[in-house]
């Protein structure tokens, strides 16, 4: 087992950086908490699920989130955003995790906008980022092709044509793809060439979208591209050089998703503790039983470790740390394992009622299972962490 603690101890920058929020970040967190608690409780996700809403999110809620500036927090000011950084955005994501808010925040803002900002030219940034910051443009990154996370292996092919390019292939597990206006598609010229990233309109001829029902009721789709036309100006970055910017954007998304997962585990833990104080057995609250107290204490300690990892990793994005990939894998692996443990314990401590649809705690377990595998599961990131550190 890779020792994350050893990495932290031997990297003084982790210790010297204050793992606390400044006043503006704390204010943003409080504002997001108040807004989401009132406007996007878990009950809203239940309604989306029961109505089988094809979008998988509430457009009116997303408009409100955009008006509050959530979509533009990490987008530079010169492209219509707030330039407030990913540490600030992470506080909003933590609160969306607490309420299980279904929105395009991860797909469009954390991954899509980050990739455009990293790889795009001036014209592409000026055309796309302000529309994302306003909440008017939804972008999904289409790069997965198998059930396992293999972001740089692509069977999707492109070829040059008289007027540009033609793209053919199938992408799986495309986040919020059913509501996206544009896709960022990874493709190769041949099996030996590097990845090329294309910006493709979701409504382009030859694009077919099939929704994939997930246990967390989110908007995940499979997208098929059949001889889809693209111009040279649609290439994001340089031809054959898409792997490096995609990797960095994925690391940002892994950390952003970890912030959301942290919020979910904290909420699941808080609900479990409240239930232990409320549920009576043998005439006393079950929380007085020592065995349950020990399990709750262990979870508390693990969650505290996760808080430090997430805030440090968010700070690593903002400081453009050279160790970003290491922080991303370390955090995603730890968060995934801890969220699985906390939600499992929550269901067990709730007992039989926790498995029923009447109790909201089950929604946290379902969301956890999908989030654990998104952008690479714990095993993927433990292996990547080891490789990055020369093990």
C-alpha positions in Angstrom: 0.0 0.0 0.0 1.4 3.4 -1.0 2.1 5.6 2.1 0.5 9.0 1.5 1.7 10.2 4.9 5.4 9.7 3.9 4.8 11.9 0.8 3.3 14.7 2.9 6.1 14.6 5.5 8.8 14.8 2.9 7.2 17.7 1.1 7.7 20.8 3.2 5.5 22.9 1.0 2.6 20.9 2.3 3.4 21.7 5.9 4.4 25.4 5.3 1.2 26.3 3.5 -1.7 27.2 5.8 -4.5 24.8 5.2 -7.2 27.3 6.1 -9.6 29.5 4.1 -9.3 33.3 3.9 -12.2 35.5 4.7 -13.4 35.8 1.1 -13.4 32.0 0.6 -15.2 31.5 3.8 -17.9 34.0 2.8 -18.3 32.2 -0.5 -18.7 28.9 1.3 -21.3 30.3 3.6 -23.2 31.9 0.7 -23.2 28.7 -1.3 -24.3 26.7 1.7 -27.3 29.0 2.3 -28.3 29.1 -1.3 -28.0 25.3 -2.0 -29.7 24.3 1.3 -32.7 26.4 0.4 -32.9 25.8 -3.4 -31.3 22.4 -4.0 -31.9 20.0 -1.2 -31.6 16.3 -1.7 -35.4 16.2 -2.3 -34.7 18.1 -5.6 -32.5 15.2 -6.8 -35.3 12.8 -5.9 -37.7 14.8 -8.0 -35.3 14.7 -11.0 -35.0 11.0 -10.6 -38.7 10.3 -10.3 -39.5 12.5 -13.3 -36.8 10.8 -15.4 -35.8 14.3 -16.5 -33.6 13.8 -19.6 -31.4 16.8 -18.8 -30.6 15.4 -15.3 -30.5 18.9 -13.8 -32.7 21.9 -13.3 -32.0 24.6 -15.8 -33.6 27.3 -13.6 -31.4 26.3 -10.7 -28.3 26.4 -13.0 -29.3 29.9 -14.1 -29.4 31.0 -10.5 -26.1 29.5 -9.8 -24.6 31.3 -12.8 -26.1 34.6 -11.7 -24.4 34.1 -8.3 -21.1 33.7 -10.2 -20.6 30.0 -9.4 -19.9 29.2 -13.1 -17.2 31.8 -13.4 -15.4 31.5 -10.1 -12.2 29.9 -11.6 -12.4 31.5 -15.0 -9.9 34.4 -15.5 -11.4 37.9 -15.3 -10.3 38.8 -18.8 -12.6 36.0 -20.1 -15.7 37.1 -18.2 -15.0 35.1 -15.0 -14.3 36.2 -11.4 -10.7 34.9 -11.3 -11.3 33.8 -7.7 -9.4 30.5 -8.1 -10.0 26.8 -7.6 -9.8 27.0 -3.8 -12.8 29.2 -3.8 -14.6 27.0 -6.4 -13.8 24.0 -4.1 -15.9 25.5 -1.4 -18.9 25.7 -3.7 -18.3 22.1 -4.8 -18.2 20.9 -1.2 -21.6 22.4 -0.6 -23.0 20.9 -3.8 -21.7 17.6 -2.4 -23.6 18.1 0.8 -26.9 18.6 -1.0 -26.1 16.2 -3.9 -26.9 19.1 -6.3 -27.2 17.9 -9.9 -25.6 20.5 -12.1 -23.1 20.9 -15.0 -20.6 22.4 -12.5 -18.1 19.5 -12.7 -18.4 18.8 -16.4 -18.6 22.3 -17.8 -16.7 24.5 -15.3 -14.2 22.3 -13.5 -13.2 20.1 -16.5 -14.5 21.8 -19.7 -13.5 25.4 -18.9 -10.2 24.3 -17.4 -9.3 22.4 -20.6 -10.2 25.3 -22.8 -8.2 27.7 -20.6 -5.2 25.3 -20.7 -5.2 24.3 -24.4 -7.2 26.9 -26.2 -5.9 29.8 -28.3 -6.9 33.4 -27.7 -9.9 33.2 -30.1 -11.2 30.0 -28.5 -10.9 31.3 -25.0 -12.6 34.6 -25.9 -15.4 32.8 -27.7 -16.1 30.0 -25.2 -15.1 31.0 -21.6 -17.4 34.1 -21.2 -20.4 32.0 -22.4 -19.5 29.3 -19.8 -19.1 31.9 -17.1 -22.5 33.3 -17.9 -24.0 29.9 -17.6 -25.2 30.0 -21.3 -22.8 27.4 -22.7 -22.5 23.8 -21.5 -19.4 21.8 -22.5 -18.7 18.1 -21.9 -15.4 16.4 -22.4 -15.8 13.1 -24.4 -12.7 11.0 -23.9 -13.5 7.7 -22.2 -14.0 4.7 -24.4 -14.0 1.7 -22.1 -15.5 0.7 -18.7 -12.1 1.3 -17.1 -10.5 4.8 -16.8 -8.0 5.0 -19.7 -8.0 8.6 -20.7 -5.3 8.5 -23.3 -6.3 5.3 -25.2 -8.5 6.3 -28.1 -10.0 4.2 -30.9 -11.8 7.3 -32.1 -10.2 8.4 -35.4 -10.0 11.6 -37.4 -8.9 12.0 -41.0 -8.2 15.1 -43.1 -10.7 16.0 -45.7 -10.8 18.7 -48.4 -12.5 21.2 -46.1 -11.1 20.1 -42.7 -11.5 16.9 -40.7 -13.9 14.0 -40.2 -14.2 12.3 -36.8 -15.6 8.8 -36.2 -15.8 6.9 -32.9 -17.7 6.3 -29.7 -17.2 7.9 -26.3 -18.6 6.5 -23.1 -19.4 8.0 -19.6 -19.7 11.5 -20.9 -20.7 13.7 -18.0 -23.7 15.9 -18.5 -23.5 15.0 -22.2 -27.3 15.0 -22.7 -27.5 18.7 -22.1 -24.1 19.8 -23.5 -24.0 22.4 -26.3 -20.5 21.4 -27.3 -18.2 18.4 -26.8 -14.5 18.4 -26.5 -13.6 15.1 -28.3 -10.2 13.3 -28.1 -9.2 11.4 -31.2 -6.1 10.0 -33.0 -5.1 10.1 -36.6 -3.8 6.5 -36.2 -2.9 4.1 -33.4 0.6 5.5 -33.1 -0.2 9.2 -33.2 -0.9 11.5 -30.2 -4.3 12.7 -29.0 -5.9 15.6 -30.8 -8.7 17.6 -29.1 -11.7 18.9 -31.2 -14.5 21.2 -30.2 -17.7 19.8 -31.8 -21.2 21.1 -31.7 -23.6 18.7 -30.0 -26.1 19.2 -32.7 -23.7 18.5 -35.6 -24.6 16.0 -38.3 -23.4 12.5 -37.3 -23.5 13.1 -33.5 -25.7 10.5 -31.7 -26.4 10.8 -28.0 -27.7 7.9 -25.9 -28.4 8.4 -22.2 -26.9 5.8 -19.8 -29.0 5.5 -16.6 -26.7 5.6 -13.5 -27.6 4.7 -9.9 -27.0 8.3 -8.8 -29.6 9.6 -11.4 -27.0 11.9 -13.0 -26.8 12.8 -16.7 -24.3 10.4 -18.2 -24.4 9.6 -21.9 -22.7 7.6 -24.7 -21.9 9.7 -27.7 -21.3 8.3 -31.2 -19.5 10.4 -33.8 -20.0 9.2 -37.4 -18.1 11.2 -40.0 -18.6 14.3 -38.0 -17.1 17.4 -39.8 -14.7 19.7 -38.0 -12.6 22.6 -39.2 -8.9 23.3 -38.4 -10.1 26.1 -36.1 -12.0 23.5 -34.0 -8.8 21.9 -32.9 -8.1 22.8 -29.2 -4.4 23.3 -28.9 -2.1 21.5 -31.4 -2.8 18.5 -33.5 -1.4 15.4 -31.8 -0.5 17.3 -28.6 -3.7 17.0 -26.7 -2.6 14.5 -24.0 -0.7 17.0 -21.8 -3.5 19.6 -21.5 -6.1 16.8 -21.1 -4.1 15.3 -18.2 -3.8 18.6 -16.4 -7.5 19.3 -16.8 -8.3 15.9 -15.6 -6.2 16.4 -12.5 -8.1 19.7 -11.8 -11.3 17.8 -12.3 -10.2 15.0 -10.0 -9.5 17.5 -7.2 -12.7 19.4 -7.9 -14.7 16.1 -7.7 -12.9 15.2 -4.5 -14.1 18.5 -3.0 -17.7 17.5 -3.9 -17.1 14.0 -2.5 -15.8 15.5 0.7 -19.0 17.5 1.1 -21.0 14.3 0.6 -19.1 12.3 3.2 -19.3 15.1 5.7 -23.1 15.3 5.2 -23.5 11.5 5.4 -21.4 11.5 8.6 -23.4 14.3 10.2 -26.7 12.6 9.4 -25.4 9.3 10.8 -24.3 11.0 14.1 -27.7 12.7 14.3 -29.4 9.3 13.8 -27.3 7.7 16.5 -28.4 10.3 19.0 -32.1 9.9 17.9 -32.6 6.1 17.5 -33.6 4.4 20.7 -32.7 0.8 21.5 -33.2 -0.8 25.0 -34.5 2.5 26.2 -31.4 4.5 25.3 -30.0 6.2 22.2 -27.9 3.7 20.2 -25.1 6.3 20.2 -24.2 5.4 23.7 -23.0 2.0 22.7 -19.2 2.0 22.7 -18.8 -0.1 19.5 -20.7 2.5 17.5 -18.8 5.3 19.2 -15.5 3.8 18.1 -16.6 3.5 14.5 -17.9 7.0 14.5 -14.6 8.3 15.9 -12.6 6.4 13.3 -14.7 8.0 10.6 -14.2 11.5 12.1 -10.4 11.1 12.0 -10.4 9.9 8.4 -12.7 12.8 7.3 -10.3 15.3 9.0 -7.4 13.9 7.0 -9.5 14.3 3.8 -10.2 17.9 4.6 -6.5 18.7 4.6 -5.8 16.8 1.4 -8.6 18.6 -0.5 -7.7 22.1 0.5 -4.0 21.5 -0.2 -4.8 20.1 -3.6 -7.0 23.0 -4.4 -4.2 25.3 -3.4 -1.9 23.3 -5.6 -4.0 24.1 -8.6 -4.0 27.8 -7.8 -0.3 27.9 -7.4 0.3 25.8 -10.6 2.3 23.3 -8.5 4.6 21.0 -10.4 3.3 18.2 -8.1 -0.3 18.7 -9.2 -0.6 15.2 -10.6 0.7 13.6 -7.4 -1.7 15.7 -5.3 -4.6 14.8 -7.6 -4.1 11.1 -7.4 -3.3 11.1 -3.7 -6.5 13.0 -3.0 -8.8 11.1 -5.3 -7.6 7.8 -4.0 -8.0 8.7 -0.3 -11.3 10.5 -0.8 -12.7 7.5 -2.8 -11.8 5.0 -0.1 -13.1 7.2 2.7 -16.3 8.1 1.1 -17.0 4.4 0.4 -16.3 3.6 4.1 -18.4 6.5 5.4 -21.4 5.7 3.3 -21.2 2.0 4.0 -21.1 2.7 7.8 -24.0 5.1 7.4 -26.2 2.5 5.8 -25.2 -0.1 8.4 -25.8 2.2 11.4 -29.1 3.3 10.0 -30.0 -0.4 9.8 -32.8 -1.7 7.5 -34.4 1.7 7.1 -31.2 3.0 5.5 -31.8 0.7 2.6 -35.3 2.0 1.9 -36.0 4.8 -0.6 -37.8 6.8 2.2 -34.5 7.7 3.8 -32.2 10.1 1.9 -29.0 8.5 3.2 -29.2 6.0 0.4 -28.8 8.7 -2.1 -25.4 9.5 -0.7 -24.2 5.9 -1.1 -25.4 5.8 -4.7 -23.7 9.1 -5.5 -20.6 7.8 -3.8 -20.4 4.7 -6.0 -20.5 6.6 -9.2 -18.1 9.4 -8.0 -15.6 6.8 -6.8 -15.1 5.6 -10.4 -15.3 9.0 -12.2 -11.9 10.2 -13.4 -10.3 7.0 -12.1 -11.0 4.9 -9.0 -8.8 4.3 -6.0 -6.8 1.5 -7.5 -6.1 3.6 -10.6 -4.8 6.5 -8.5 -2.8 4.4 -6.0 -1.0 2.9 -9.0 -0.5 6.3 -10.6 0.7 7.8 -7.3 3.3 5.0 -7.0 4.5 5.5 -10.6 4.8 9.3 -10.2 6.9 8.8 -7.1 9.2 6.2 -8.7 7.9 3.1 -6.9 
